[in-house]
């Protein structure tokens, strides 16, 4: 499964792929940045419902989008994190920059 994008209540919701590795990361990065800029997104939500694996490339995508959103005065959330992904968020420090809901 690839990423999917949805606009809802002024937020951009990104349905993350099953495996977020370097193959998926570059496309996700490019598409998300285009949508954030084109639609002046103020809230970005990463939905990890279907994600089973994420490597350092995926972490980089999230950190980069956080920096972009903070420059625009927006915020970033992550939802539906599995226990495995919660551990990745803590170990990588993502839990300090992304609100997990």
PDB file as gemmi writes it, atoms N, CA and C in Angstrom:
CRYST1    1.000    1.000    1.000  90.00  90.00  90.00 P 1                      
ATOM      1  N   UNK A   1       0.837  -1.184   0.000  1.00  0.00           N  
ATOM      2  CA  UNK A   1       0.000   0.000   0.000  1.00  0.00           C  
ATOM      3  C   UNK A   1       0.878   1.242   0.000  1.00  0.00           C  
ATOM      4  N   UNK A   2       0.506   2.190  -0.789  1.00  0.00           N  
ATOM      5  CA  UNK A   2       1.235   3.445  -0.822  1.00  0.00           C  
ATOM      6  C   UNK A   2       0.513   4.472   0.038  1.00  0.00           C  
ATOM      7  N   UNK A   3       1.124   5.620   0.174  1.00  0.00           N  
ATOM      8  CA  UNK A   3       0.551   6.704   0.962  1.00  0.00           C  
ATOM      9  C   UNK A   3      -0.724   7.213   0.301  1.00  0.00           C  
ATOM     10  N   UNK A   4      -1.628   7.708   1.116  1.00  0.00           N  
ATOM     11  CA  UNK A   4      -2.795   8.398   0.579  1.00  0.00           C  
ATOM     12  C   UNK A   4      -2.995   9.683   1.378  1.00  0.00           C  
ATOM     13  N   UNK A   5      -3.634  10.648   0.739  1.00  0.00           N  
ATOM     14  CA  UNK A   5      -3.750  11.986   1.294  1.00  0.00           C  
ATOM     15  C   UNK A   5      -5.217  12.375   1.347  1.00  0.00           C  
ATOM     16  N   UNK A   6      -5.582  13.054   2.428  1.00  0.00           N  
ATOM     17  CA  UNK A   6      -6.960  13.471   2.614  1.00  0.00           C  
ATOM     18  C   UNK A   6      -6.972  14.826   3.322  1.00  0.00           C  
ATOM     19  N   UNK A   7      -7.835  15.718   2.858  1.00  0.00           N  
ATOM     20  CA  UNK A   7      -8.038  16.992   3.536  1.00  0.00           C  
ATOM     21  C   UNK A   7      -9.331  16.888   4.323  1.00  0.00           C  
ATOM     22  N   UNK A   8      -9.232  17.204   5.618  1.00  0.00           N  
ATOM     23  CA  UNK A   8     -10.413  17.104   6.467  1.00  0.00           C  
ATOM     24  C   UNK A   8     -10.331  18.179   7.539  1.00  0.00           C  
ATOM     25  N   UNK A   9     -11.348  19.018   7.613  1.00  0.00           N  
ATOM     26  CA  UNK A   9     -11.427  20.070   8.634  1.00  0.00           C  
ATOM     27  C   UNK A   9     -10.169  20.928   8.671  1.00  0.00           C  
ATOM     28  N   UNK A  10      -9.636  21.289   7.518  1.00  0.00           N  
ATOM     29  CA  UNK A  10      -8.463  22.142   7.441  1.00  0.00           C  
ATOM     30  C   UNK A  10      -7.146  21.449   7.700  1.00  0.00           C  
ATOM     31  N   UNK A  11      -7.177  20.136   7.853  1.00  0.00           N  
ATOM     32  CA  UNK A  11      -5.958  19.369   8.107  1.00  0.00           C  
ATOM     33  C   UNK A  11      -5.615  18.501   6.906  1.00  0.00           C  
ATOM     34  N   UNK A  12      -4.339  18.262   6.734  1.00  0.00           N  
ATOM     35  CA  UNK A  12      -3.880  17.291   5.752  1.00  0.00           C  
ATOM     36  C   UNK A  12      -3.563  16.013   6.514  1.00  0.00           C  
ATOM     37  N   UNK A  13      -4.277  14.949   6.169  1.00  0.00           N  
ATOM     38  CA  UNK A  13      -4.053  13.653   6.798  1.00  0.00           C  
ATOM     39  C   UNK A  13      -3.327  12.770   5.790  1.00  0.00           C  
ATOM     40  N   UNK A  14      -2.178  12.272   6.211  1.00  0.00           N  
ATOM     41  CA  UNK A  14      -1.385  11.399   5.346  1.00  0.00           C  
ATOM     42  C   UNK A  14      -1.478   9.986   5.885  1.00  0.00           C  
ATOM     43  N   UNK A  15      -2.101   9.114   5.117  1.00  0.00           N  
ATOM     44  CA  UNK A  15      -2.144   7.696   5.453  1.00  0.00           C  
ATOM     45  C   UNK A  15      -0.804   7.090   5.065  1.00  0.00           C  
ATOM     46  N   UNK A  16      -0.047   6.701   6.058  1.00  0.00           N  
ATOM     47  CA  UNK A  16       1.313   6.227   5.829  1.00  0.00           C  
ATOM     48  C   UNK A  16       1.304   4.825   5.225  1.00  0.00           C  
ATOM     49  N   UNK A  17       2.334   4.526   4.420  1.00  0.00           N  
ATOM     50  CA  UNK A  17       2.394   3.210   3.774  1.00  0.00           C  
ATOM     51  C   UNK A  17       2.705   2.100   4.773  1.00  0.00           C  
ATOM     52  N   UNK A  18       2.523   0.860   4.348  1.00  0.00           N  
ATOM     53  CA  UNK A  18       2.803  -0.294   5.204  1.00  0.00           C  
ATOM     54  C   UNK A  18       4.258  -0.314   5.626  1.00  0.00           C  
ATOM     55  N   UNK A  19       5.148  -0.030   4.686  1.00  0.00           N  
ATOM     56  CA  UNK A  19       6.574   0.041   4.983  1.00  0.00           C  
ATOM     57  C   UNK A  19       7.087   1.420   4.596  1.00  0.00           C  
ATOM     58  N   UNK A  20       7.548   2.163   5.569  1.00  0.00           N  
ATOM     59  CA  UNK A  20       8.085   3.494   5.319  1.00  0.00           C  
ATOM     60  C   UNK A  20       9.609   3.401   5.358  1.00  0.00           C  
ATOM     61  N   UNK A  21      10.172   3.111   4.198  1.00  0.00           N  
ATOM     62  CA  UNK A  21      11.618   2.981   4.065  1.00  0.00           C  
ATOM     63  C   UNK A  21      12.105   3.975   3.016  1.00  0.00           C  
ATOM     64  N   UNK A  22      13.363   3.870   2.623  1.00  0.00           N  
ATOM     65  CA  UNK A  22      13.926   4.851   1.693  1.00  0.00           C  
ATOM     66  C   UNK A  22      13.224   4.850   0.341  1.00  0.00           C  
ATOM     67  N   UNK A  23      12.616   3.731  -0.043  1.00  0.00           N  
ATOM     68  CA  UNK A  23      11.895   3.684  -1.322  1.00  0.00           C  
ATOM     69  C   UNK A  23      10.651   4.571  -1.287  1.00  0.00           C  
ATOM     70  N   UNK A  24       9.942   4.535  -0.173  1.00  0.00           N  
ATOM     71  CA  UNK A  24       8.713   5.323  -0.029  1.00  0.00           C  
ATOM     72  C   UNK A  24       8.983   6.755   0.418  1.00  0.00           C  
ATOM     73  N   UNK A  25      10.075   6.951   1.153  1.00  0.00           N  
ATOM     74  CA  UNK A  25      10.328   8.237   1.804  1.00  0.00           C  
ATOM     75  C   UNK A  25      10.471   9.395   0.823  1.00  0.00           C  
ATOM     76  N   UNK A  26      11.211   9.215  -0.242  1.00  0.00           N  
ATOM     77  CA  UNK A  26      11.443  10.345  -1.152  1.00  0.00           C  
ATOM     78  C   UNK A  26      10.155  10.805  -1.827  1.00  0.00           C  
ATOM     79  N   UNK A  27       9.316   9.873  -2.243  1.00  0.00           N  
ATOM     80  CA  UNK A  27       8.044  10.250  -2.869  1.00  0.00           C  
ATOM     81  C   UNK A  27       7.122  10.913  -1.855  1.00  0.00           C  
ATOM     82  N   UNK A  28       7.039  10.348  -0.669  1.00  0.00           N  
ATOM     83  CA  UNK A  28       6.199  10.911   0.381  1.00  0.00           C  
ATOM     84  C   UNK A  28       6.642  12.324   0.727  1.00  0.00           C  
ATOM     85  N   UNK A  29       7.932  12.524   0.849  1.00  0.00           N  
ATOM     86  CA  UNK A  29       8.501  13.840   1.164  1.00  0.00           C  
ATOM     87  C   UNK A  29       8.076  14.870   0.108  1.00  0.00           C  
ATOM     88  N   UNK A  30       8.253  14.516  -1.147  1.00  0.00           N  
ATOM     89  CA  UNK A  30       7.945  15.434  -2.234  1.00  0.00           C  
ATOM     90  C   UNK A  30       6.446  15.762  -2.282  1.00  0.00           C  
ATOM     91  N   UNK A  31       5.613  14.742  -2.222  1.00  0.00           N  
ATOM     92  CA  UNK A  31       4.168  14.956  -2.313  1.00  0.00           C  
ATOM     93  C   UNK A  31       3.646  15.761  -1.125  1.00  0.00           C  
ATOM     94  N   UNK A  32       4.107  15.435   0.065  1.00  0.00           N  
ATOM     95  CA  UNK A  32       3.638  16.152   1.255  1.00  0.00           C  
ATOM     96  C   UNK A  32       4.031  17.624   1.190  1.00  0.00           C  
ATOM     97  N   UNK A  33       5.263  17.907   0.809  1.00  0.00           N  
ATOM     98  CA  UNK A  33       5.701  19.306   0.728  1.00  0.00           C  
ATOM     99  C   UNK A  33       4.893  20.090  -0.291  1.00  0.00           C  
ATOM    100  N   UNK A  34       4.595  19.481  -1.426  1.00  0.00           N  
ATOM    101  CA  UNK A  34       3.780  20.163  -2.439  1.00  0.00           C  
ATOM    102  C   UNK A  34       2.389  20.484  -1.907  1.00  0.00           C  
ATOM    103  N   UNK A  35       1.769  19.526  -1.240  1.00  0.00           N  
ATOM    104  CA  UNK A  35       0.424  19.737  -0.709  1.00  0.00           C  
ATOM    105  C   UNK A  35       0.414  20.755   0.432  1.00  0.00           C  
ATOM    106  N   UNK A  36       1.395  20.689   1.304  1.00  0.00           N  
ATOM    107  CA  UNK A  36       1.472  21.633   2.422  1.00  0.00           C  
ATOM    108  C   UNK A  36       1.578  23.060   1.903  1.00  0.00           C  
ATOM    109  N   UNK A  37       2.424  23.262   0.916  1.00  0.00           N  
ATOM    110  CA  UNK A  37       2.614  24.606   0.371  1.00  0.00           C  
ATOM    111  C   UNK A  37       1.416  25.061  -0.454  1.00  0.00           C  
ATOM    112  N   UNK A  38       0.898  24.181  -1.294  1.00  0.00           N  
ATOM    113  CA  UNK A  38      -0.204  24.559  -2.182  1.00  0.00           C  
ATOM    114  C   UNK A  38      -1.477  24.906  -1.416  1.00  0.00           C  
ATOM    115  N   UNK A  39      -1.743  24.195  -0.334  1.00  0.00           N  
ATOM    116  CA  UNK A  39      -2.991  24.379   0.405  1.00  0.00           C  
ATOM    117  C   UNK A  39      -2.810  25.097   1.733  1.00  0.00           C  
ATOM    118  N   UNK A  40      -1.610  25.607   1.990  1.00  0.00           N  
ATOM    119  CA  UNK A  40      -1.328  26.368   3.217  1.00  0.00           C  
ATOM    120  C   UNK A  40      -1.821  25.609   4.455  1.00  0.00           C  
ATOM    121  N   UNK A  41      -1.406  24.380   4.544  1.00  0.00           N  
ATOM    122  CA  UNK A  41      -1.826  23.488   5.624  1.00  0.00           C  
ATOM    123  C   UNK A  41      -1.278  23.984   6.957  1.00  0.00           C  
ATOM    124  N   UNK A  42      -2.124  24.011   7.964  1.00  0.00           N  
ATOM    125  CA  UNK A  42      -1.713  24.422   9.312  1.00  0.00           C  
ATOM    126  C   UNK A  42      -1.653  23.247  10.280  1.00  0.00           C  
ATOM    127  N   UNK A  43      -2.266  22.138   9.900  1.00  0.00           N  
ATOM    128  CA  UNK A  43      -2.213  20.941  10.744  1.00  0.00           C  
ATOM    129  C   UNK A  43      -1.959  19.737   9.852  1.00  0.00           C  
ATOM    130  N   UNK A  44      -0.907  19.018  10.180  1.00  0.00           N  
ATOM    131  CA  UNK A  44      -0.519  17.829   9.432  1.00  0.00           C  
ATOM    132  C   UNK A  44      -0.663  16.625  10.353  1.00  0.00           C  
ATOM    133  N   UNK A  45      -1.379  15.617   9.874  1.00  0.00           N  
ATOM    134  CA  UNK A  45      -1.613  14.413  10.673  1.00  0.00           C  
ATOM    135  C   UNK A  45      -1.065  13.212   9.914  1.00  0.00           C  
ATOM    136  N   UNK A  46      -0.138  12.505  10.541  1.00  0.00           N  
ATOM    137  CA  UNK A  46       0.369  11.249   9.997  1.00  0.00           C  
ATOM    138  C   UNK A  46      -0.462  10.124  10.608  1.00  0.00           C  
ATOM    139  N   UNK A  47      -1.128   9.345   9.758  1.00  0.00           N  
ATOM    140  CA  UNK A  47      -1.948   8.224  10.221  1.00  0.00           C  
ATOM    141  C   UNK A  47      -1.189   6.925   9.958  1.00  0.00           C  
ATOM    142  N   UNK A  48      -0.771   6.266  11.031  1.00  0.00           N  
ATOM    143  CA  UNK A  48       0.043   5.058  10.947  1.00  0.00           C  
ATOM    144  C   UNK A  48      -0.777   3.770  11.079  1.00  0.00           C  
ATOM    145  N   UNK A  49      -2.058   3.823  10.775  1.00  0.00           N  
ATOM    146  CA  UNK A  49      -2.926   2.660  10.926  1.00  0.00           C  
ATOM    147  C   UNK A  49      -2.356   1.418  10.252  1.00  0.00           C  
ATOM    148  N   UNK A  50      -1.855   1.549   9.039  1.00  0.00           N  
ATOM    149  CA  UNK A  50      -1.404   0.395   8.265  1.00  0.00           C  
ATOM    150  C   UNK A  50       0.111   0.190   8.277  1.00  0.00           C  
ATOM    151  N   UNK A  51       0.838   1.004   9.019  1.00  0.00           N  
ATOM    152  CA  UNK A  51       2.301   0.953   8.986  1.00  0.00           C  
ATOM    153  C   UNK A  51       2.831  -0.126   9.915  1.00  0.00           C  
ATOM    154  N   UNK A  52       3.661  -0.993   9.351  1.00  0.00           N  
ATOM    155  CA  UNK A  52       4.275  -2.075  10.114  1.00  0.00           C  
ATOM    156  C   UNK A  52       5.772  -1.868  10.318  1.00  0.00           C  
ATOM    157  N   UNK A  53       6.391  -1.054   9.451  1.00  0.00           N  
ATOM    158  CA  UNK A  53       7.839  -0.884   9.497  1.00  0.00           C  
ATOM    159  C   UNK A  53       8.193   0.556   9.137  1.00  0.00           C  
ATOM    160  N   UNK A  54       9.158   1.115   9.855  1.00  0.00           N  
ATOM    161  CA  UNK A  54       9.679   2.440   9.526  1.00  0.00           C  
ATOM    162  C   UNK A  54      11.160   2.464   9.856  1.00  0.00           C  
ATOM    163  N   UNK A  55      11.978   2.890   8.889  1.00  0.00           N  
ATOM    164  CA  UNK A  55      13.414   3.000   9.145  1.00  0.00           C  
ATOM    165  C   UNK A  55      13.797   4.467   9.298  1.00  0.00           C  
ATOM    166  N   UNK A  56      15.094   4.736   9.317  1.00  0.00           N  
ATOM    167  CA  UNK A  56      15.569   6.101   9.548  1.00  0.00           C  
ATOM    168  C   UNK A  56      15.122   7.073   8.455  1.00  0.00           C  
ATOM    169  N   UNK A  57      14.893   6.579   7.254  1.00  0.00           N  
ATOM    170  CA  UNK A  57      14.381   7.446   6.185  1.00  0.00           C  
ATOM    171  C   UNK A  57      12.995   7.962   6.526  1.00  0.00           C  
ATOM    172  N   UNK A  58      12.179   7.108   7.099  1.00  0.00           N  
ATOM    173  CA  UNK A  58      10.841   7.510   7.524  1.00  0.00           C  
ATOM    174  C   UNK A  58      10.891   8.518   8.651  1.00  0.00           C  
ATOM    175  N   UNK A  59      11.796   8.300   9.586  1.00  0.00           N  
ATOM    176  CA  UNK A  59      11.984   9.255  10.676  1.00  0.00           C  
ATOM    177  C   UNK A  59      12.381  10.611  10.104  1.00  0.00           C  
ATOM    178  N   UNK A  60      13.274  10.600   9.123  1.00  0.00           N  
ATOM    179  CA  UNK A  60      13.710  11.840   8.478  1.00  0.00           C  
ATOM    180  C   UNK A  60      12.570  12.578   7.793  1.00  0.00           C  
ATOM    181  N   UNK A  61      11.676  11.838   7.158  1.00  0.00           N  
ATOM    182  CA  UNK A  61      10.510  12.460   6.514  1.00  0.00           C  
ATOM    183  C   UNK A  61       9.669  13.188   7.553  1.00  0.00           C  
ATOM    184  N   UNK A  62       9.428  12.554   8.661  1.00  0.00           N  
ATOM    185  CA  UNK A  62       8.587  13.159   9.699  1.00  0.00           C  
ATOM    186  C   UNK A  62       9.270  14.386  10.294  1.00  0.00           C  
ATOM    187  N   UNK A  63      10.542  14.278  10.621  1.00  0.00           N  
ATOM    188  CA  UNK A  63      11.271  15.418  11.188  1.00  0.00           C  
ATOM    189  C   UNK A  63      11.285  16.591  10.211  1.00  0.00           C  
ATOM    190  N   UNK A  64      11.528  16.315   8.948  1.00  0.00           N  
ATOM    191  CA  UNK A  64      11.546  17.385   7.949  1.00  0.00           C  
ATOM    192  C   UNK A  64      10.209  18.077   7.807  1.00  0.00           C  
ATOM    193  N   UNK A  65       9.119  17.312   7.836  1.00  0.00           N  
ATOM    194  CA  UNK A  65       7.796  17.921   7.731  1.00  0.00           C  
ATOM    195  C   UNK A  65       7.478  18.714   8.991  1.00  0.00           C  
ATOM    196  N   UNK A  66       7.954  18.261  10.139  1.00  0.00           N  
ATOM    197  CA  UNK A  66       7.765  19.028  11.377  1.00  0.00           C  
ATOM    198  C   UNK A  66       8.440  20.386  11.275  1.00  0.00           C  
ATOM    199  N   UNK A  67       9.661  20.409  10.789  1.00  0.00           N  
ATOM    200  CA  UNK A  67      10.380  21.677  10.627  1.00  0.00           C  
ATOM    201  C   UNK A  67       9.629  22.600   9.685  1.00  0.00           C  
ATOM    202  N   UNK A  68       9.148  22.054   8.564  1.00  0.00           N  
ATOM    203  CA  UNK A  68       8.394  22.875   7.611  1.00  0.00           C  
ATOM    204  C   UNK A  68       7.117  23.422   8.241  1.00  0.00           C  
ATOM    205  N   UNK A  69       6.400  22.571   8.947  1.00  0.00           N  
ATOM    206  CA  UNK A  69       5.142  22.999   9.547  1.00  0.00           C  
ATOM    207  C   UNK A  69       5.374  24.050  10.619  1.00  0.00           C  
ATOM    208  N   UNK A  70       6.422  23.909  11.410  1.00  0.00           N  
ATOM    209  CA  UNK A  70       6.701  24.897  12.450  1.00  0.00           C  
ATOM    210  C   UNK A  70       7.085  26.239  11.830  1.00  0.00           C  
ATOM    211  N   UNK A  71       7.744  26.218  10.672  1.00  0.00           N  
ATOM    212  CA  UNK A  71       8.068  27.466   9.966  1.00  0.00           C  
ATOM    213  C   UNK A  71       6.802  28.185   9.508  1.00  0.00           C  
ATOM    214  N   UNK A  72       5.771  27.419   9.166  1.00  0.00           N  
ATOM    215  CA  UNK A  72       4.501  27.988   8.715  1.00  0.00           C  
ATOM    216  C   UNK A  72       3.543  28.258   9.872  1.00  0.00           C  
ATOM    217  N   UNK A  73       3.982  27.985  11.102  1.00  0.00           N  
ATOM    218  CA  UNK A  73       3.125  28.198  12.259  1.00  0.00           C  
ATOM    219  C   UNK A  73       2.121  27.083  12.467  1.00  0.00           C  
ATOM    220  N   UNK A  74       2.371  25.917  11.883  1.00  0.00           N  
ATOM    221  CA  UNK A  74       1.454  24.792  12.013  1.00  0.00           C  
ATOM    222  C   UNK A  74       1.941  23.775  13.021  1.00  0.00           C  
ATOM    223  N   UNK A  75       1.151  22.708  13.163  1.00  0.00           N  
ATOM    224  CA  UNK A  75       1.557  21.644  14.071  1.00  0.00           C  
ATOM    225  C   UNK A  75       1.387  20.281  13.407  1.00  0.00           C  
ATOM    226  N   UNK A  76       2.002  19.281  14.031  1.00  0.00           N  
ATOM    227  CA  UNK A  76       2.033  17.936  13.473  1.00  0.00           C  
ATOM    228  C   UNK A  76       1.566  16.947  14.526  1.00  0.00           C  
ATOM    229  N   UNK A  77       0.741  15.993  14.092  1.00  0.00           N  
ATOM    230  CA  UNK A  77       0.268  14.933  14.963  1.00  0.00           C  
ATOM    231  C   UNK A  77       0.529  13.582  14.310  1.00  0.00           C  
ATOM    232  N   UNK A  78       0.637  12.566  15.130  1.00  0.00           N  
ATOM    233  CA  UNK A  78       0.710  11.188  14.664  1.00  0.00           C  
ATOM    234  C   UNK A  78      -0.392  10.412  15.376  1.00  0.00           C  
ATOM    235  N   UNK A  79      -1.108   9.606  14.620  1.00  0.00           N  
ATOM    236  CA  UNK A  79      -2.172   8.830  15.254  1.00  0.00           C  
ATOM    237  C   UNK A  79      -2.076   7.369  14.828  1.00  0.00           C  
ATOM    238  N   UNK A  80      -2.696   6.538  15.631  1.00  0.00           N  
ATOM    239  CA  UNK A  80      -2.759   5.096  15.394  1.00  0.00           C  
ATOM    240  C   UNK A  80      -1.381   4.446  15.350  1.00  0.00           C  
ATOM    241  N   UNK A  81      -0.536   4.814  16.312  1.00  0.00           N  
ATOM    242  CA  UNK A  81       0.792   4.219  16.416  1.00  0.00           C  
ATOM    243  C   UNK A  81       0.704   2.852  17.097  1.00  0.00           C  
ATOM    244  N   UNK A  82       1.315   1.863  16.486  1.00  0.00           N  
ATOM    245  CA  UNK A  82       1.416   0.549  17.128  1.00  0.00           C  
ATOM    246  C   UNK A  82       2.441   0.657  18.262  1.00  0.00           C  
ATOM    247  N   UNK A  83       2.508  -0.354  19.104  1.00  0.00           N  
ATOM    248  CA  UNK A  83       3.500  -0.354  20.187  1.00  0.00           C  
ATOM    249  C   UNK A  83       4.915  -0.270  19.622  1.00  0.00           C  
ATOM    250  N   UNK A  84       5.146  -0.949  18.525  1.00  0.00           N  
ATOM    251  CA  UNK A  84       6.468  -0.922  17.889  1.00  0.00           C  
ATOM    252  C   UNK A  84       6.832   0.488  17.424  1.00  0.00           C  
ATOM    253  N   UNK A  85       5.875   1.167  16.792  1.00  0.00           N  
ATOM    254  CA  UNK A  85       6.134   2.527  16.322  1.00  0.00           C  
ATOM    255  C   UNK A  85       6.263   3.513  17.478  1.00  0.00           C  
ATOM    256  N   UNK A  86       5.536   3.288  18.555  1.00  0.00           N  
ATOM    257  CA  UNK A  86       5.691   4.141  19.740  1.00  0.00           C  
ATOM    258  C   UNK A  86       7.121   4.066  20.256  1.00  0.00           C  
ATOM    259  N   UNK A  87       7.691   2.866  20.264  1.00  0.00           N  
ATOM    260  CA  UNK A  87       9.077   2.705  20.698  1.00  0.00           C  
ATOM    261  C   UNK A  87      10.028   3.457  19.776  1.00  0.00           C  
ATOM    262  N   UNK A  88       9.781   3.380  18.474  1.00  0.00           N  
ATOM    263  CA  UNK A  88      10.616   4.116  17.510  1.00  0.00           C  
ATOM    264  C   UNK A  88      10.514   5.610  17.767  1.00  0.00           C  
ATOM    265  N   UNK A  89       9.327   6.096  18.057  1.00  0.00           N  
ATOM    266  CA  UNK A  89       9.138   7.523  18.335  1.00  0.00           C  
ATOM    267  C   UNK A  89       9.929   7.948  19.571  1.00  0.00           C  
ATOM    268  N   UNK A  90       9.927   7.118  20.591  1.00  0.00           N  
ATOM    269  CA  UNK A  90      10.640   7.464  21.819  1.00  0.00           C  
ATOM    270  C   UNK A  90      12.148   7.406  21.608  1.00  0.00           C  
ATOM    271  N   UNK A  91      12.634   6.323  21.020  1.00  0.00           N  
ATOM    272  CA  UNK A  91      14.078   6.149  20.821  1.00  0.00           C  
ATOM    273  C   UNK A  91      14.648   7.234  19.908  1.00  0.00           C  
ATOM    274  N   UNK A  92      13.889   7.607  18.881  1.00  0.00           N  
ATOM    275  CA  UNK A  92      14.378   8.609  17.919  1.00  0.00           C  
ATOM    276  C   UNK A  92      14.174  10.043  18.394  1.00  0.00           C  
ATOM    277  N   UNK A  93      13.358  10.243  19.418  1.00  0.00           N  
ATOM    278  CA  UNK A  93      13.063  11.590  19.894  1.00  0.00           C  
ATOM    279  C   UNK A  93      11.876  12.235  19.192  1.00  0.00           C  
ATOM    280  N   UNK A  94      11.235  11.518  18.274  1.00  0.00           N  
ATOM    281  CA  UNK A  94      10.076  12.078  17.582  1.00  0.00           C  
ATOM    282  C   UNK A  94       8.957  12.478  18.546  1.00  0.00           C  
ATOM    283  N   UNK A  95       8.862  11.769  19.666  1.00  0.00           N  
ATOM    284  CA  UNK A  95       7.792  12.076  20.627  1.00  0.00           C  
ATOM    285  C   UNK A  95       7.942  13.484  21.197  1.00  0.00           C  
ATOM    286  N   UNK A  96       9.123  14.091  21.035  1.00  0.00           N  
ATOM    287  CA  UNK A  96       9.330  15.463  21.516  1.00  0.00           C  
ATOM    288  C   UNK A  96       8.869  16.521  20.530  1.00  0.00           C  
ATOM    289  N   UNK A  97       8.677  16.153  19.272  1.00  0.00           N  
ATOM    290  CA  UNK A  97       8.308  17.145  18.248  1.00  0.00           C  
ATOM    291  C   UNK A  97       6.968  16.854  17.587  1.00  0.00           C  
ATOM    292  N   UNK A  98       6.430  15.665  17.803  1.00  0.00           N  
ATOM    293  CA  UNK A  98       5.163  15.282  17.199  1.00  0.00           C  
ATOM    294  C   UNK A  98       4.193  14.901  18.317  1.00  0.00           C  
ATOM    295  N   UNK A  99       2.991  15.450  18.260  1.00  0.00           N  
ATOM    296  CA  UNK A  99       1.959  15.084  19.232  1.00  0.00           C  
ATOM    297  C   UNK A  99       1.351  13.749  18.836  1.00  0.00           C  
ATOM    298  N   UNK A 100       1.494  12.737  19.668  1.00  0.00           N  
ATOM    299  CA  UNK A 100       0.889  11.427  19.413  1.00  0.00           C  
ATOM    300  C   UNK A 100      -0.508  11.419  20.018  1.00  0.00           C  
ATOM    301  N   UNK A 101      -1.498  11.163  19.182  1.00  0.00           N  
ATOM    302  CA  UNK A 101      -2.893  11.141  19.651  1.00  0.00           C  
ATOM    303  C   UNK A 101      -3.490   9.773  19.479  1.00  0.00           C  
TER     304      UNK A 101                                                      
END                                                                             
